[in-house]
Amino acid sequence: MSDSITFADLGLSAQTISAIQAKGFETPTKIQSACIPLLLKDQVDVIGQAQTGTGKTAAFGLPILEIVDPSLAKVQALILAPTRELAVQNSEEINSLKGDRDLEIASVYGGASMELQLRKLRRGVHVVVGTPGRVLDHLRRGSLVLDNLKFMVLDEADEMLDMGFIDDIEEVLKQTPEQKRMLCFSATMPPAIQKLAEQYMQKPEVVKIQEETMTSILTDQAYVELRESDKLEALTRIIDMEEIFYGIVFCRTKVQCDEVGQKLAQRGYDAEALHGDLSQNQRESILGRMREKRLSIIVATDVAARGIDISDLTHVINYSVPEAPEAYIHRVGRTGRAGKRGMAITFVTPREYKRFAFIKRIAKSDIEKIAIPEAGQIIKAKRERILASLTEIIENSEINAQYPKMANTLLHDRDAKHVLSAVLQHFYADQLDYDKYREIAPTRERGGREEDGMTRLFIARGRRDGLDKRLLVDYLIERVGAQDRDIQNVSVQDEFSFVTAPTEIADQIMETFNAISPTDKPIITRAKPDNPNGKNLTRGRIEGKRGRGDDRRNRPYSSGGSSRGSSRRRPPRY
């Protein structure tokens, strides 16, 4: 298929093309070029094998939007995703592609208000995006009815398999009508997914996109570990270390964009925030100055950065770890273009590390850990650049006659070194000031009892009680109202488990679950500082040991449980 193909060539309506153009998308990806015409023209099931970050959401989302009937306020498409973050991302992406269509898209997932989801479903929705466990909850309640289902989509099927959702997926599929189209998208096709396809799909068309490096080989990727409170200091140090910094700083929220942009401007950097609250004129003004090199730094959200086409970017900084691998890949892909090298650096706090590790695995990129530049290193680099610039001026300038006379006046009865030092200090004191850089404290090693506001918890329940990692996380989220990313470093053993959570969340977890303990012994306690991972613990040492015949085997807690169980240049070592 030609590289010059457009979305209009794929058979999409003018209404959809308009929505695509509004988002700034120009040409379809390989998976989109292959899947969209197939889904629009033929009543076939499709297996799409392609990596995360290749545009799969639009590949199935656009045909769904074309075919779903807006006049029928019933669920006509159901999309399953492995995580809350991906479900939200898919929902937002499809919603942004619908244009002016009168369609309702709802996302349902654990850890969020069930009542709000119920109200949304009662009002009538056309497309539902959700995690398997929560979708199953709604099916059992009768709040999700699939009688009018046209599309059943499994997104990131291999990830759902790895997370233990295969039974939930099968249960959902059993409740879907026979007359539907089933789409399965996955980076790999393990035997369990193949078996699922054989059982529930009708002679599916297989679309396989050749695996390739998802980020530019010209982009060096690195990350630094730091505390949230040190991010701005780290950012200014990285900017100052570089001779040329011309890039985008990605933040999670509009509020954070404004805060970072303002603080950079206050420190003298040519920086502007770019987000959805700006008018079109403001947005165009900022982008115009950036393209003209009158602005060197844009601080933006993912949404605001869509459609931005600025060449020669030297850096992309992930001020916050993105919610999903696709977002990381899209961000990093903005540098390292047109044969020029670029640098992408991600800031990772201890509580973000689990999500970042997942992104690294999916992105299949070599992302090296680097240190934040020391003040001495920055001052040295600046001093060398100043000397190089002045040397060039001295060697290549034609001197006007008035300046030697001024020099003679200054040097009269004065030491030449003193004169030159005074001039250098006057013009460069601010740039070479060590006091501009405050101290950055090192982060503690991951895995300790408390790290940067994180607490390690011991849970007196394990696999023998019916727990697995996904069940434990979902249950904790649902009971205390935490978010998926708050529950980190999960370890489930036979008779006990461990999790790490922000201290405030950890306190809520202990208070909630110890209140429902059937005995005087707490269900959840802080892990011992000298043994945070339960090493060398034996079954005989576990408090509250139960026999195999205990009738609580399939319930994690006495109050009832959930129903679901290349060679390239290395990045700089600052």
C-alpha positions, -999 to +999 in steps of 0.1 A: +000+000+000+013+034-009+028+057+017+008+085+002-026+070+010-050+093+029-079+087+052-103+097+024-089+068+003-101+043+030-138+048+023-146+070+054-174+095+052-168+133+049-182+136+085-154+113+098-127+129+077-136+163+092-132+149+127-099+133+118-086+166+103-097+185+134-074+162+155-045+170+132-041+135+118-028+135+082-021+099+071-033+065+083-009+040+100-004+006+085-029-011+107-055+016+100-049+013+062-054-024+064-083-027+088-106+002+081-115-007+044-120-043+055-143-034+084-163-009+063-169-032+033-171-067+045-191-084+072-161-103+086-144-109+119-109-095+121-077-104+140-053-075+141-018-083+152+002-051+158+022-035+185+009-009+210+013+026+196+005+017+160-030+033+160-052+003+167-079+023+185-087+043+154-083+012+133-114-003+149-129+029+163-135+047+130-154+018+114-175+014+145-184+051+145-194+048+108-217+018+113-233+024+147-268+037+144-271+070+164-309+068+165-308+035+185-297+044+220-286+008+228-252-007+232-240-016+197-203-019+204-184-034+234-147-029+238-127-048+264-093-034+276-069-048+302-065-017+324-085+013+336-060+036+319-063+020+285-101+019+288-102+056+296-078+063+268-098+043+242-130+059+253-115+094+250-100+086+216-132+073+201-152+102+216-128+127+199-132+109+166-170+109+165-172+146+153-207+160+154-224+125+156-249+122+183-233+092+199-228+084+236-196+065+246-192+053+282-162+038+300-167+013+329-139+001+352-132-009+387-122+017+413-147+043+400-182+051+412-206+023+402-236+047+407-222+072+381-217+043+356-252+030+363-267+065+356-248+068+324-259+034+312-295+040+321-295+072+299-286+051+269-251+046+253-240+034+219-204+023+227-191+008+260-154+006+268-145-013+299-123-037+319-135-073+319-143-075+356-164-043+357-182-052+324-190-086+340-204-068+371-227-048+349-239-078+330-247-096+362-266-066+375-285-063+343-273-027+338-255-037+306-277-053+279-261-066+247-291-076+227-283-051+200-245-057+199-229-053+165-192-052+175-173-071+201-137-059+204-108-074+225-081-048+227-046-058+239-058-094+242-024-108+252-022-083+280-056-094+293-045-129+292-013-121+311-034-104+338-056-134+343-087-121+326-093-151+303-121-166+323-139-132+326-135-126+288-151-160+281-179-153+305-186-119+287-184-135+253-210-161+263-235-133+270-231-117+236-254-125+206-243-149+179-249-124+152-221-099+158-187-090+144-158-098+166-125-080+165-094-091+184-063-069+185-031-081+201+007-076+199+012-114+201-010-144+195-004-169+223-022-203+221-049-192+246-059-162+223-058-184+192-081-209+210-104-181+219-105-169+183-113-204+170-141-207+194-158-174+191-149-159+157-162-168+123-134-174+098-116-142+108-094-122+084-059-119+099-041-085+095-005-087+107+017-057+107+053-065+106+070-058+140+093-028+139+109-003+162+081+018+175+103+048+183+128+065+160+162+050+160+175+086+160+159+092+194+180+084+224+158+075+254+166+079+290+149+083+324+158+098+358+144+087+392+135+116+414+110+130+439+079+149+427+092+181+444+125+179+425+111+178+390+113+215+382+149+217+395+158+186+374+142+201+343+161+234+346+194+215+351+188+194+319+180+226+299+210+244+312+233+215+305+225+216+268+240+241+243+207+240+224+174+230+240+144+232+217+117+209+228+083+200+243+077+193+280+047+170+285+026+173+316-004+153+327-029+182+334-036+217+322-030+230+358+005+214+358+012+229+323+004+264+335+025+259+367+055+246+349+053+271+321+050+300+345+079+289+367+102+284+337+093+319+324+099+334+358+134+318+357+141+334+324+135+306+300+116+311+267+087+289+276+049+289+271+021+265+282-001+250+256-034+234+265-071+231+257-082+263+276-063+285+252-081+302+223-073+293+187-055+326+183-034+321+214-025+286+203-015+297+168+006+325+182+025+301+204+031+276+177+041+304+153+068+317+177+080+282+183+084+275+146+103+308+141+126+298+170+115+328+191+103+303+216+124+274+227+101+254+251+064+244+249+048+229+280+019+208+268-007+181+275-010+151+252-043+165+238-030+200+232+001+185+214-020+166+189-015+179+154+016+199+163+041+196+136+074+213+146+106+201+130+141+200+145+130+194+181+161+185+202+143+172+233+111+157+246+107+157+283+081+136+300+075+157+331+050+130+342+050+094+331+022+090+305-008+069+313-003+044+285+024+031+262+008+047+231+011+081+247+048+075+254+054+064+219+036+094+204+055+118+226+089+103+220+082+102+182+082+140+181+120+142+181+147+123+162+132+132+128+145+141+094+179+125+100+186+145+131+192+130+165+169+138+194+167+131+231+137+119+251+139+120+289+112+107+313+109+118+350+099+089+371+089+091+408+088+060+430+051+058+428+052+060+389+078+033+385+054+004+380+036+022+352+069+032+336+082-004+337+051-015+319+056+012+293+093+001+288+082-035+282+055-026+257+075+000+238+104-024+233+128+005+236+163+007+251+156+033+278+187+040+300+188+054+335+208+086+338+217+109+366+205+145+370+233+169+361+253+182+391+256+220+395+294+218+390+289+199+357+265+225+344+287+255+354+317+238+337+297+232+305+285+268+304+320+281+311+334+261+282+306+273+259+313+310+269+350+306+263+344+290+229+321+318+219+344+345+230+374+328+213+355+328+180+346+365+184+383+374+192+396+355+162+371+365+136+360+401+145+372+432+127+377+457+154+364+493+150+390+520+158+371+533+189+373+501+209+411+498+211+410+534+225+385+523+251+406+493+259+437+514+265+417+537+288+405+507+309+440+491+310+458+523+320+473+517+354+452+485+358+460+448+356+447+433+323+435+401+340+416+421+366+399+442+339+389+412+318+377+393+349+355+422+359+339+424+324+333+386+324+318+387+358+295+416+349+281+398+319+281+362+330+277+361+367+241+351+365+249+322+341+278+309+363+261+312+397+262+279+416+236+292+440+209+290+412+208+253+417+193+239+449+202+205+463+184+174+449+181+146+475+185+111+462+155+088+460+155+058+482+158+023+466+125+008+457+112-020+479+117-004+513+090+001+538+085+038+531+099+056+501+090+091+491+056+089+508+051+052+500+043+024+525+048-013+521+019-034+534+017-071+545-016-088+538-025-120+557-042-135+526-027-152+495-033-176+467-048-202+490-076-177+497-083-173+460-062-142+455-042-133+424-025-099+415-054-085+395-081-095+420-061-080+449-055-047+431-091-044+419-105-052+454-083-027+471-091+000+445-129-006+448-129-006+486-108+025+493-114+045+461-077+045+450-064+045+415-047+016+396-013+034+397-016+038+435-012+000+441+024-009+432+049-037+436+022-064+442+035-098+454+010-126+460+023-157+478+005-189+489-007-175+523+002-138+523+007-109+500+025-075+498+016-042+481+031-007+481+009+023+482+011+060+490+011+064+528-022+081+529-038+053+508-020+027+528-035+041+560-070+040+544-064+004+534-054-007+569-083+011+585-109-003+561-099-039+561-089-043+597-123-030+607-139-061+589-114-087+602-132-117+616-107-120+645-088-096+667-057-101+645-054-074+617-057-085+581-033-058+569-002-044+586+029-025+577+056-047+564+086-051+587+114-028+576+139-056+576+118-080+557+095-060+533+090-088+508+084-117+531+116-135+524+122-167+543+088-166+559+073-201+563+037-212+564+041-219+602+050-183+609+020-167+593-005-153+617-040-166+613-030-198+594-060-217+581-065-252+570-072-262+535-108-268+543-115-232+553-147-221+537-132-186+530-108-201+504-125-182+475-130-149+494-101-126+501-118-110+530-146-120+554-169-093+542-170-107+507-147-103+478-148-092+442-161-114+415-130-115+394-102-126+402+202-013+172+233+003+177+229+039+186+247+067+205+242+062+242+223+089+261+245+113+280+255+103+315+251+137+330 
